[in-house]
């Protein structure tokens, strides 16, 4: 399996090529495009969208987890 990441400003395109037989031709190619922002920027966007108690949890998963609550009555 191999991965390739190509950055384009704040975005990146990725390509994962998977081969399930040793030395075999690629059997599956997965591609995608992501907008990469910092955790702090994501927390700020959550607050701007109206979420409350926006917190970051580390160590529960291989990446940080962002938790937030919906305001009462909304």
N, C-alpha and C positions, 0 to 999 in steps of 0.2 A: 504494500500500500504506500502511496506517496501523496504528499500535499503540496500545493503551490498557492501562495498568497500574493496577489498583486495589488498594491495600494494605489488609490486614485483620490488624493486629498483625504477627506474624512471617511471615505468609503473604501472597501476592499472587495475584490473578487476572489473567490477561492475555487480550487479544482482538486478533488480527491479522486485518485485513480486506484481502483482495487482490482487485484488479480488473485484468484483463489487457487491457482495451481503454480507451483514453483517454476519460475522462468517463463510462465505463460503470458499470452497477450492480455492486455487489460480487458476485464470482463464487464466492469461497471465504472462509469465516470459520473461523479456528482459535482454539480457546480452551483454557485450561489453568489449573491452580492449582499453585503451588509453595510450598514451605516454604523460606524464605530464611534461611540461617545464615552466619556468617562463616567464612572459611577456617580460622581458628584453632579455632573450635568443631568444624568437620568433622574436623580433625586430631585433636582430643581424642577425638571419638567413635571414630575409627579405632583409636586406642590402647586405649580402653576395650573395643573389640571384640576386642582381642588382636593387632592388627597391630604390626609393628616397623618401625624405620627410616622413619617417616612424614616425608616431606619435601614441600616445595612447590617446583615448577618454574615459573618465570616466563619469558615470551618464546618458549616453544615453540608456543603456541596463543594465541588471542585472550583466553582466560581462564586463570587459574592451573591447573596440573595437579597433583594430589596423587598421590604415589607411595608405596607401602608394600609391605612383604614379609610373607609368611606365616611364622610361626615354624617352625623346623625340627621335623619330627616331628609336625606337626599336619595 
